[in-house]
Amino acid sequence: MLTKETVTHWFKELQDTICQALEEADGKGYFHEDQWQRDEGGGGRSRVITNGNIIEKGGVNFSAVHGKLPENIANALKLNDSTFYATGVSIVLHPVNPMVPIIHMNVRYFETSSEDGNSTWWFGGGIDLTPHYIKTKEAAYFHQQLKTVCDQHNPAYYQKFKKWADDYFYIKHRQETRGVGGIFFDRMGEAEGTKETLFSFVQDVGSAFAPTYTYFMKNNAYLDFNGTHKNWQMLRRSRYVEFNLVWDKGTKFGLETNGRIESILMSMPPQANWVYDYQPEEGTAEAETQALLKKDIDWIMYA
């Protein structure tokens, strides 16, 4: 039977593999590692890259934490008097060039056990892309990579998880999506399959990250950009900050379980701007991107 130790070990290897691929693609930046311990149990390895040729700031974090499930989370999950174990890899990359998109990935495993002998487990995760400038063919490429992974496991996964991502990565107070979405899934447990089959899916999602993002790095990193593009990039970054601080469940879980604050807020960009009531000029590339920040777009049709 698949154990949490096996899952944990594979997530560590995934962190290693992705960091190596990103360093090679960037050509300059390298990851600085902080190993940390959580007082209540467990710890992790936070790896941050800054001031690279392509990546201005990014993080590839691994964690494996355990302890008593906080009361508010236990009540929400209806798992009173439980202990938990959570492990996974979380990634956010902010590029130098506005023509390279921001990307996020998270793959994780969670289990609980209670004093009455009840236990539960599930996997979660996903990948989503946040272009500063949406190019429909690139959005199609991104979604096709995710659909290929999903279809290898269940033909219903892609549409189900794409819809979930559209709904999850939605900035409600702005009434716009964070980017072009991707896939998102959570609490995939016994009702959806065996631990082994679901872990296999999560492994394939995690393994798709490096080749997918390095494609964007290699193709877009050296395209020309100007001050207008950089100003727009700062505005799009501010939306990213708003989502992560206001809506993201992972951020909230980390804060509520006394996680390492530097690792939790690793997703923040190095700089971002807020401009009062900014409206892009009609007919500009910025306005075209703004118009595409919507749910339920069939991106693959643009291939």
Residue pairs with C-beta under 8 A, 6 or more apart in sequence:
1 195
2 195
2 196
2 199
4 85
4 87
4 109
4 111
7 87
7 109
7 199
8 64
8 87
8 109
10 199
10 203
11 62
11 64
11 87
11 88
11 89
11 107
11 109
11 206
12 45
12 62
14 62
14 89
14 107
14 203
14 206
14 207
15 45
15 47
15 60
15 61
15 62
15 89
17 207
17 210
18 60
18 89
18 91
18 209
18 210
19 31
19 47
19 60
21 210
21 211
21 214
22 29
22 31
22 49
22 55
22 58
22 60
22 93
22 210
22 213
22 214
22 217
23 29
23 30
23 31
23 49
25 54
25 214
25 217
25 218
26 49
26 52
26 53
26 54
26 55
26 217
27 52
27 53
27 54
28 51
28 52
28 53
29 49
29 50
29 51
29 52
29 53
29 54
29 55
30 49
30 52
31 47
31 48
31 49
31 60
32 47
32 48
32 49
32 50
33 45
33 46
33 47
34 45
34 46
34 47
34 48
34 262
34 263
35 43
35 44
35 45
35 46
36 43
36 44
36 45
36 46
36 260
36 263
37 43
38 44
38 65
38 67
38 258
38 259
38 260
39 258
40 65
40 67
40 68
40 257
40 258
41 65
41 66
41 67
42 63
42 64
42 65
42 66
42 67
42 85
43 63
43 64
43 65
44 61
44 62
44 63
44 64
44 65
44 260
44 263
45 61
45 62
45 63
46 59
46 61
46 62
46 260
46 262
46 263
46 266
47 59
47 60
47 61
47 62
48 57
48 58
48 59
48 266
49 55
49 57
49 58
49 59
49 60
50 56
50 57
50 58
50 270
51 57
52 96
53 96
53 221
54 95
54 96
54 97
54 100
54 217
54 221
55 93
55 94
55 95
55 96
55 217
56 94
56 95
56 96
56 269
56 270
57 93
57 94
57 269
57 270
58 91
58 92
58 93
58 94
59 90
59 91
59 92
59 93
59 263
59 266
59 267
60 89
60 90
60 91
61 89
61 90
61 91
61 263
61 266
62 87
62 88
62 89
63 86
63 87
63 88
63 90
63 259
63 263
64 85
64 86
64 87
65 85
65 86
65 87
65 257
65 259
66 83
66 84
66 85
66 86
67 83
67 84
67 257
68 82
68 83
68 84
69 77
69 79
69 82
69 83
69 84
69 112
70 256
70 257
72 256
73 253
73 256
73 257
74 80
74 81
74 82
77 112
79 112
79 114
79 118
79 120
80 114
81 114
81 115
81 116
82 112
82 113
82 114
82 115
83 112
83 113
83 114
84 110
84 111
84 112
85 110
85 111
85 112
86 108
86 109
86 110
86 111
87 108
87 109
88 106
88 107
88 108
88 109
88 125
89 105
89 106
89 107
89 108
89 206
90 105
90 106
90 108
90 250
90 266
90 267
91 103
91 104
91 105
91 106
91 209
92 102
92 103
92 104
92 266
92 267
93 102
93 103
93 104
93 213
94 102
94 237
94 269
94 270
95 101
95 102
95 217
95 221
96 221
97 220
97 221
97 222
97 223
97 225
98 132
98 133
98 225
98 229
98 230
98 232
98 233
99 132
99 133
99 220
99 221
99 223
99 225
99 229
100 216
100 217
100 220
100 221
101 129
101 130
101 131
101 132
101 138
101 179
101 216
101 220
102 129
102 130
102 131
102 132
102 179
102 236
102 237
102 240
102 269
103 127
103 128
103 129
103 130
103 209
103 213
103 216
104 127
104 128
104 130
104 267
105 125
105 126
105 127
105 205
105 206
105 209
106 124
106 125
106 126
106 250
107 123
107 124
107 125
107 202
107 205
107 206
108 123
108 124
108 125
109 121
109 122
109 123
109 199
109 202
110 121
110 122
110 123
110 124
111 119
111 120
111 121
111 122
112 119
112 120
112 121
113 119
120 189
121 189
121 190
121 195
122 186
122 187
122 188
122 189
123 185
123 188
123 189
123 198
123 199
123 201
123 202
124 185
124 186
124 187
124 188
125 184
125 185
125 186
125 202
125 205
125 206
126 161
126 164
126 165
126 168
126 182
126 183
126 184
126 185
126 205
127 146
127 182
127 183
127 205
127 208
127 209
127 212
128 165
128 169
128 178
128 179
128 180
128 181
128 182
128 183
128 184
129 139
129 142
129 179
129 180
129 181
129 182
130 178
130 179
130 180
130 236
130 240
131 138
131 139
131 179
131 180
131 289
132 229
132 232
132 233
132 236
132 289
133 229
133 232
133 285
133 286
133 289
134 179
134 180
134 288
134 289
134 292
134 293
136 292
136 299
136 302
137 302
137 303
138 216
139 180
139 299
139 302
140 299
140 300
140 301
140 302
140 303
141 215
141 303
142 180
142 182
142 212
142 299
143 162
143 180
143 181
143 182
143 299
143 300
144 300
144 303
145 208
145 211
145 212
146 158
146 162
146 182
146 183
146 205
146 208
147 158
147 300
149 201
149 204
149 205
149 208
150 157
150 158
150 161
150 183
151 157
151 158
152 204
153 197
153 200
153 201
153 204
154 201
157 183
157 185
157 201
158 183
160 185
161 183
161 184
161 185
162 181
162 182
162 183
163 296
164 183
164 184
164 185
164 186
165 181
165 182
165 183
165 184
166 177
166 181
166 295
166 296
167 295
168 184
169 177
169 178
169 179
169 181
169 182
169 184
169 243
170 176
170 177
170 178
170 247
170 295
171 177
171 178
171 239
171 242
171 243
171 246
171 247
172 247
173 242
173 246
174 239
174 242
176 239
176 290
176 293
176 294
177 293
177 294
177 295
178 239
178 240
178 243
178 293
179 293
180 292
180 297
180 299
181 295
181 297
181 299
183 205
188 198
188 201
189 198
192 198
228 286
231 273
232 280
232 286
232 289
234 271
234 272
234 273
235 272
235 273
235 274
235 275
235 278
237 269
237 271
237 272
237 273
238 272
238 273
238 274
240 267
240 269
240 272
241 268
241 269
241 272
244 251
244 267
244 268
245 251
251 264
251 265
251 267
253 259
254 260
254 263
254 264
255 261
255 264
280 286
280 287
280 289
280 290
281 287
